[in-house]
Amino acid sequence: MEVLRRSSVFAAEVMEVFDRSPTDKELVSQAKALCRDYINSRLIQAGVSWSKPEYNAPVPGGKLAEVSTILLRLGDELEYIRPNVYRNIARQLNISLHSESVVSDAFLAVAAQIFTAGITWGKVVSLYAVAAGLAVDCVRHAQPAMVHTIVDCLGEFVRKTLVTWLKRRGGWADITKCVVNTDPSLRSHWLVAAVCSFGHFLKAIFFVLLPER
């Protein structure tokens, strides 16, 4: 009964958050919940077995669950366009997955480069695709604990870089506008920006591989 009570409380809190302007802390918490959901989806898709930790998943039928569904849908399209970018990320970056600091630094370097020229929803989707791709690599290489590190890094990046932008748009629910029109020819408003981040991703790989000076 206690578990059910906590779930009900969480559901109420989620609905309350989407009924008003979210705080910085709430936006970061939502970002991390969305990241866990995205990563879990990609692990299942990759057929990777792991012991999924308990966490507050988006409430079925809630606004955050809708955001998660749309984020995954846009991610599917983006990863279809550039499949090689979002797979085998650790190998592309030439990093060891046994060091938390190495994984954190590499992810944050990529994240910073993706948003060098500004913030768009396409680039946000790209950020989540990178996080999930790296998480799949970690689990495949027997480093499942690194998934938590990646989620925390994404949350910290959102706090430092994306929160102000998200608040101006009223929060994560703004991403639902990306799929209002179902005509594939009119989706370029977010796809083009995301595909452009491909160049920034390659720059980040080069940056991470550079020796320290």
N, C-alpha and C positions, 0 to 999 in steps of 0.2 A: 504494500500500500504506500510506503514511503517513496518508492521509485515512481509510482504513478503520480503521487502528489508533486514530486519535483518536476516531472514531465509537464504537468498541467501548469505549474508556476512558470516554467521556461516558455511554454507556448504563449501564456498571457504576456510575458515580458517581450517576446518577439513581436506580437501584435501591437503592443504599446509603442515599441520603438518605431514601427512603420506608420504610426498614427501621428507622429510628431517629428521634429528635426532631430536626427540622431546625434549623439555626442561623439567626440573623437574616440573614446574608449569603446563605444558600441560599434562604430564603424570598423575598428581594428578587430574586435571580437567576431563580427560578421565576416570579415575578410578571411580570418583563420578558419571559421566554420565552412565557408565556401571552398577554401583550399583543401581541407580534409575530404570534403565531398568529391571534389574534382580528382584528387589523388586516388581515392578509393575506387572511383569509376574507372580510371585508367589502369589500375592494378588488376581489376576484374577483367577489363578488356584485354590486357596483356596475358591473362591466364596465370598471373603470379599469385602464389599462395602465401598468405601471411596472417599473423594474428592481429586482427584489427582491434585497436584500443577502443574503449568506451568513450564517447564524447557526445555532446549535445548536437545531434544532427538537425538540419533544417526540418521544422515541423511540417509534416505532410499537409498540403493544402494551404500552407502559410505563404506570406509574401517572400520570405527568404528562400523557401523551397522553390518558388517560381523563379527567383533570381538564379538559383543554382541550376535549374533545368535549362534556362536560357544561356547561362555561361557555358555549360557543357555543349549545348547545341552549336553555339558560335565556335567553341573550341574544336568541335568535330570538323566544321568547315575549314577552319584555319589549318588544322593538322592535315587535312586532306590535300590542301593546296601545297603545303610545304612539309611533307611527311619526314624527310630526312633531317630537318632542322630540330624537330622535337623528339627525336629518338637517339639513343646512345649518346646522350649529352655528356656524360662523364668522359667518354672516349674522345669526343670532340674537344673538350676542354683539357684533356690530358691530365686529369686530376685523380688523386687517390680518394677512395670513399671511406677510408678508415680514420680519417681525421675530421673532427667536427669543424675545426677552424678553417680547414681547406675547403670543405663543402660550403660553409657559410660565406666565406670570402668570394668563392667562385660564383655562387648564386647572386650575391649582392652586386658583384661587378657586372654580371649580365643584366640584372634588373636596372642598374643605373644607366647602362648603355642603351637599353631599349627605350628609355624615356628621355634621352638626351635632347631630342628635338621637340619635346612637349608631350602632353598626355592626351590619349584618345581611348575610347573603349576597346578599339582593336588592339592597342598595345597592352591594355589590362588583360585581355584574353590571352595574348601572347605570353605575358608574365605567368599566368596560371598554367599554360601549356608547358612552359619551361620547368616550373616547379614540379609538375606531375611527371614529366619525362625524367627528371633527375631522381625523383622519388622511386620510380620504377627501377632505375639503375641500382639504387641503393638496396632495395629489397632483393633484387636478383643477385646482388653480390653479398648477401647475408649481412646487410647492415640496416635492418628495419628501423632501428632507433633513430637513424638519420632523418626519417620522415618527420619526426617531431621537430628536428632542427630546421628543416626546410620550411615547415609551417610557421615556426616562430620567426624565421628570417623574413618570410613574406609579410607577416604581421608587422614586424618592425619597419620594413620598407614602406608599407602602407601608411603607418603612423607618421613617418618622417617626410614622405614624398606625395602621397595621394589623398590624405585626409581632407585637406583644404579644397582640393578639386572635387572630391566626392560630396562635400557639404554644400558646395555651390550648386550641385545638381540634385540635391535633396536626398542623397544616399545611394545605395546599391540598386534600388528599384529603378533608377534611371536607365539601366542597361536594357530594360524591357522595351524601350523605344527602338532598339536596334533591329527588332524583328516585327515591328508593327506591319510593315509591308512585306508580303511573302514573295514578291516578284524577285527572283534571283538576280536579275539584271540591275536591280536597284539596291543591292546590299553593299555596293562598293564603298559607301560612306564609312563603313567600319573596316571592311576587308582590305582596302587599299592601304590604310594607315598601318594595319597589322603586318601586311606583307612588306611594307617599307621597313618595318622593324627588323626584318631579316638581315639587312645590311648592318644594323646596329648590333645584332646578335653576333655576326661574324667579327665585328670590331671588338666585341667583348671577349671572344675567344682569343683573339690576338693579344688583347690586353692582359688576360689572365696568364698567358704563356710567357709574357715578357719577364725576364729576370728582374729581381728587385734591384733598385739603384740606390 
